[in-house]
Amino acid sequence: MDKIFGSLKSLLKLNTVVIESHVFRLHYRATVIVLLAFSILVTSRQYIGDPIDCISRDDIPSKLLDNFCWIHSTFSVDSAWHKKVGEEVPYPGVDKYTPGENRKYHAYYQWVCFVLFLQSMLFYIPRYFWKMMEGGKMRHIILGLNNPIMSQDKKDENRKILVDYLHENMGNHKFYALWYFICESANFINVVGQMYLIDAFLGGEFSSYGTKVISFTGWDWAVRYDPMIKVFPRLTKCTFHRYGSSGDVQRHDAMCILPINIINEKIYIFLWFWFIILAVLSALIVAFHIVVFFWPQSRFLLLRSRARLTRPDYLDIVVRKCSHSDWFVLYLLYKNIDSLNYRDLIADLARKLERKAIDMS
């Protein structure tokens, strides 16, 4: 397992500076790692073996038949899904095909690893864009104040520099906060769009896949068949044509076992639930930023609930004087700076803002 997934260890490295929410990190870190791990897993023959094995009573070489059916896809017969297994059909969806019957082709399994890899890249794009637009600003302005062990002189000096920066740049962080909101919104759009992408990839089966699996346990055993098998059949049919000895076209029916679908069905049931949870959390984060933008009092309440060491009167002065974008910078600073240093930072900034108000009056 270490050989297979060892290359993903570098993605587990935690950042020392926080520039986004926990939900944002679920997108570009947890989801990307999961999708890449799944992409590697479905290509690992060590655990799956051959992805397809086809059998036929004719004299067609088995390796040739496997390669042909893998490339040209297999199919299930729609009318065979509800027939009794062992009496009418050998397996759900597998039956003798007669011209005119509806067949459902399964051509996705060749592309699962590539689609999963593409999805992982799409989940990382908002993070890449935000990191590029953020430009290391937060890393530079915290000035080591995230370290609780620092000499008092150095701490006072760095805090004064940061207070001066915040005071002189009030109102100049609009694009900083705007780009972050755009990236958080892009996360929500991306996860919803990817649900539609998988649904199209699986022939319209993904949207109801999870609900069918949940309801599966409550079905009557007399009519019960696993919905995961319908979406990811383990046994399918394949038709191979070739010239016979007399020059006529011969048709050969084969049954194909797809061990890879044992993995695929588990992967996509996990992704169904994961994407639903991620979409809900992302929608809540977008709603959170909208509320904070239009309800200024919430900014004070949020910082007050987290930075409990700060004096409420000082915090109130700072929040009332700050715009939404300035508050966003203070919110990120709270996530990165030691709590004692943050308390002193708010106090110094409040005094500086009060002196400015007195001087202007």
C-alpha positions in Angstrom: 0.0 0.0 0.0 2.9 2.3 0.8 4.3 1.8 -2.8 0.9 2.5 -4.3 -0.1 5.6 -2.3 3.3 6.8 -1.1 3.4 9.5 -3.7 0.4 11.2 -2.1 2.3 11.8 1.2 3.5 15.2 0.1 -0.1 16.4 -0.3 -0.7 15.8 3.5 1.8 18.4 4.5 0.1 21.1 6.5 0.6 24.8 5.7 2.0 26.9 8.5 -0.1 30.0 7.4 -3.9 29.7 7.1 -5.4 31.7 4.3 -8.7 29.9 3.8 -11.6 28.2 5.6 -11.7 24.5 6.7 -14.3 23.8 3.9 -11.9 25.3 1.3 -9.2 22.9 2.5 -11.7 20.0 2.2 -11.8 20.9 -1.6 -8.2 21.2 -2.5 -6.6 18.9 0.0 -9.0 16.1 1.2 -10.9 15.8 -2.0 -7.9 16.0 -4.3 -6.1 13.3 -2.2 -9.2 11.0 -2.3 -9.7 11.4 -6.0 -6.0 10.8 -6.8 -6.0 7.7 -4.5 -9.0 6.3 -6.3 -7.4 7.0 -9.6 -4.3 5.1 -8.6 -6.4 2.3 -7.0 -8.4 1.4 -10.2 -5.2 1.0 -12.1 -3.6 -1.3 -9.5 -3.7 -4.9 -10.7 -2.2 -6.0 -7.5 -5.6 -5.7 -5.8 -8.0 -6.0 -8.7 -6.2 -8.4 -11.1 -7.2 -8.2 -14.7 -9.9 -5.5 -15.1 -11.9 -7.8 -17.5 -12.1 -11.5 -18.3 -14.3 -12.7 -21.1 -15.4 -16.3 -21.7 -16.7 -17.9 -24.9 -17.3 -21.5 -26.0 -15.8 -20.7 -29.4 -12.1 -20.9 -30.4 -11.4 -17.2 -30.0 -8.2 -16.6 -28.0 -9.2 -15.3 -24.5 -6.6 -12.5 -24.5 -7.9 -11.3 -27.9 -11.5 -11.4 -26.6 -10.5 -9.5 -23.4 -8.8 -6.7 -25.3 -11.6 -6.4 -27.8 -14.4 -6.2 -25.2 -12.4 -3.8 -23.1 -11.8 -1.4 -26.0 -15.2 -1.7 -27.6 -17.2 -1.9 -24.4 -19.7 -4.5 -23.1 -23.5 -4.3 -22.7 -26.4 -5.4 -20.6 -29.9 -6.3 -21.8 -32.5 -4.0 -20.2 -35.3 -6.6 -20.2 -33.1 -9.0 -18.2 -32.7 -6.9 -15.1 -35.9 -8.0 -13.4 -35.9 -11.7 -14.5 -35.3 -14.4 -11.9 -31.6 -15.2 -11.6 -30.8 -18.9 -11.9 -34.0 -19.7 -13.7 -34.6 -17.2 -16.5 -31.1 -15.5 -16.6 -27.7 -16.4 -15.3 -27.1 -12.9 -13.9 -29.0 -9.6 -13.7 -28.9 -7.9 -17.0 -27.4 -10.9 -18.9 -29.6 -12.6 -21.4 -29.8 -13.8 -24.9 -29.9 -10.7 -27.2 -32.5 -10.6 -30.0 -32.4 -7.7 -32.5 -34.6 -4.8 -31.5 -34.1 -5.2 -27.7 -32.7 -2.3 -25.8 -29.1 -2.7 -24.8 -27.2 -0.5 -22.3 -23.5 -0.2 -23.2 -20.9 0.1 -20.5 -18.0 2.1 -21.9 -17.0 4.2 -18.9 -14.7 1.8 -17.1 -11.8 2.4 -19.5 -11.9 6.1 -18.5 -12.6 6.0 -14.8 -8.9 6.6 -13.8 -8.6 9.5 -16.2 -11.9 11.1 -15.2 -10.9 10.8 -11.5 -7.6 12.5 -12.2 -9.3 15.3 -14.2 -11.7 15.8 -11.3 -8.8 16.2 -8.8 -7.3 18.9 -11.0 -10.6 20.7 -11.2 -10.9 20.7 -7.4 -7.4 22.2 -7.1 -8.0 25.1 -9.6 -9.8 27.5 -7.1 -7.0 26.9 -4.6 -4.3 27.6 -7.2 -6.1 30.8 -8.3 -6.6 32.0 -4.7 -2.9 31.3 -3.8 -1.8 33.2 -6.9 -4.1 36.2 -6.1 -3.2 36.1 -2.4 0.5 36.4 -3.3 1.8 35.4 0.2 0.3 38.6 1.8 -0.7 36.9 5.0 2.6 35.1 5.4 4.4 38.4 5.1 2.2 40.6 7.4 2.1 38.3 10.4 5.8 39.1 11.0 6.4 36.0 13.1 3.6 36.9 15.6 2.3 33.4 15.2 5.2 32.3 17.4 4.3 32.6 21.1 8.0 32.4 22.0 9.5 35.7 21.0 11.4 38.4 22.9 9.2 41.2 24.1 11.1 43.9 22.3 10.8 42.0 19.0 7.2 41.3 19.6 6.4 45.0 20.3 8.4 46.1 17.2 6.6 43.7 14.9 3.2 44.4 16.3 3.8 48.2 15.8 4.7 47.5 12.2 1.6 45.5 11.7 -0.7 48.0 13.3 0.8 50.8 11.1 0.2 48.6 8.1 -3.4 47.9 9.0 -4.0 51.6 9.8 -2.5 53.0 6.6 -4.1 50.4 4.4 -7.7 50.5 5.7 -10.0 50.3 2.7 -7.3 48.9 0.4 -8.1 45.2 0.8 -11.3 45.1 -1.3 -9.9 43.0 -4.1 -8.2 40.7 -1.6 -11.6 39.9 0.0 -13.4 39.8 -3.4 -11.0 37.3 -4.9 -11.4 35.0 -1.9 -15.2 35.2 -2.1 -15.0 34.4 -5.9 -12.8 31.3 -5.1 -15.2 30.1 -2.4 -18.0 30.5 -4.8 -16.0 28.6 -7.5 -15.6 25.7 -5.0 -19.4 25.5 -4.7 -19.9 25.8 -8.5 -17.2 23.2 -9.1 -18.6 20.5 -6.8 -22.1 20.9 -8.2 -20.8 20.9 -11.7 -18.8 17.8 -11.0 -21.9 16.0 -9.8 -23.5 16.7 -13.2 -20.2 15.6 -14.9 -20.3 12.2 -13.2 -24.0 11.8 -13.9 -23.3 12.4 -17.7 -20.2 10.1 -17.5 -22.3 7.2 -16.0 -25.2 7.6 -18.4 -27.5 9.5 -16.0 -27.2 7.0 -13.2 -25.2 9.0 -10.6 -27.9 11.5 -9.6 -30.1 8.8 -8.0 -27.3 6.4 -7.2 -27.0 7.1 -3.5 -30.7 7.2 -2.8 -31.2 3.9 -4.6 -28.4 2.3 -2.5 -29.9 3.7 0.7 -33.4 2.3 -0.2 -31.9 -1.0 -1.3 -31.9 -2.4 2.3 -35.6 -1.9 2.6 -36.6 -3.7 -0.6 -38.6 -6.9 -0.6 -36.2 -9.8 -1.0 -38.5 -11.4 -3.6 -37.9 -8.5 -6.1 -34.6 -7.3 -4.7 -31.5 -6.6 -6.9 -28.5 -4.5 -6.0 -28.7 -1.1 -7.7 -24.9 -1.0 -7.6 -24.8 -4.0 -9.9 -27.1 -2.2 -12.4 -24.8 0.8 -12.5 -21.6 -1.2 -12.2 -22.4 -4.7 -13.4 -19.9 -7.4 -12.6 -21.0 -9.6 -15.4 -21.9 -8.3 -18.9 -22.1 -9.4 -22.5 -19.9 -8.7 -25.5 -20.4 -9.5 -29.2 -17.4 -10.3 -31.4 -17.7 -10.6 -35.2 -15.2 -12.2 -37.5 -14.9 -13.9 -40.9 -15.6 -17.6 -41.0 -13.8 -20.2 -43.1 -16.3 -19.6 -45.9 -15.9 -15.9 -45.9 -19.2 -15.2 -44.1 -19.4 -12.9 -41.0 -19.8 -15.0 -37.8 -21.1 -13.6 -34.6 -19.7 -14.8 -31.2 -21.4 -13.9 -27.9 -19.2 -13.8 -24.8 -19.8 -13.1 -21.1 -17.4 -10.8 -19.5 -16.5 -10.6 -15.8 -15.5 -7.0 -14.7 -13.7 -7.3 -11.3 -12.8 -3.6 -11.6 -16.5 -2.7 -11.0 -16.3 -4.1 -7.5 -14.0 -1.2 -6.8 -15.9 1.3 -9.0 -19.2 0.8 -7.2 -17.6 1.6 -3.8 -15.7 4.6 -5.2 -18.8 6.2 -6.6 -21.1 5.5 -3.7 -18.5 7.3 -1.5 -18.2 10.2 -4.0 -22.0 10.5 -4.1 -22.2 11.1 -0.3 -19.0 13.1 -0.2 -20.0 15.5 -3.0 -23.4 16.0 -1.4 -21.8 16.9 2.0 -19.2 19.1 0.3 -21.9 20.9 -1.8 -24.0 21.7 1.4 -20.9 22.9 3.3 -19.8 25.0 0.4 -23.3 26.6 0.0 -23.2 27.4 3.8 -19.8 29.1 3.5 -21.0 31.2 0.6 -24.1 32.2 2.5 -21.9 32.9 5.5 -19.8 35.4 3.6 -23.0 37.1 2.2 -24.4 37.5 5.7 -21.2 38.9 7.0 -21.0 41.4 4.1 -24.6 42.7 4.6 -24.8 42.5 8.4 -21.9 44.4 10.0 -22.8 43.4 13.5 -22.0 39.8 12.7 -18.4 40.7 12.2 -18.1 41.8 15.8 -19.9 38.8 17.0 -17.7 36.4 15.0 -14.4 37.9 16.2 -15.7 38.2 19.8 -16.7 34.5 19.9 -13.3 33.4 18.8 -10.8 36.0 20.1 -12.0 35.8 23.7 -8.9 37.4 25.2 -9.6 40.7 23.4 -11.4 43.5 25.2 -14.9 43.9 23.7 -14.7 47.7 23.7 -11.5 47.7 21.8 -12.8 45.1 19.4 -16.0 47.1 18.8 -13.9 50.2 18.0 -11.9 48.3 15.4 -14.8 46.6 13.8 -16.9 49.8 13.5 -14.0 51.6 11.8 -13.2 48.8 9.5 -14.8 47.9 6.1 -15.8 44.3 5.3 -12.5 43.7 3.5 -10.4 45.1 6.4 -12.4 42.8 8.8 -11.6 39.9 6.5 -7.9 40.6 6.9 -8.3 40.8 10.7 -10.3 37.5 10.6 -7.4 35.8 8.8 -4.9 37.3 11.2 -6.8 35.8 14.1 -6.4 32.4 12.5 -2.6 32.9 12.3 -1.5 35.0 15.2 -1.0 33.8 18.7 -4.0 34.7 20.9 -2.0 37.0 23.2 -0.4 38.8 20.4 -3.8 39.2 18.7 -5.2 40.7 21.9 -2.4 43.3 22.0 -2.8 43.9 18.3 -6.5 44.8 18.6 -5.8 47.0 21.6 -3.0 48.9 19.8 -5.1 49.3 16.7 -8.1 50.5 18.6 -6.0 53.2 20.4 -4.5 54.3 17.2 -8.0 54.7 15.6 -9.3 56.6 18.6 -6.4 59.0 18.5 -7.1 59.6 14.8 -10.7 60.3 15.5 -9.8 62.8 18.3 -7.2 64.5 16.0 -9.8 64.8 13.2 -12.3 66.3 15.6 
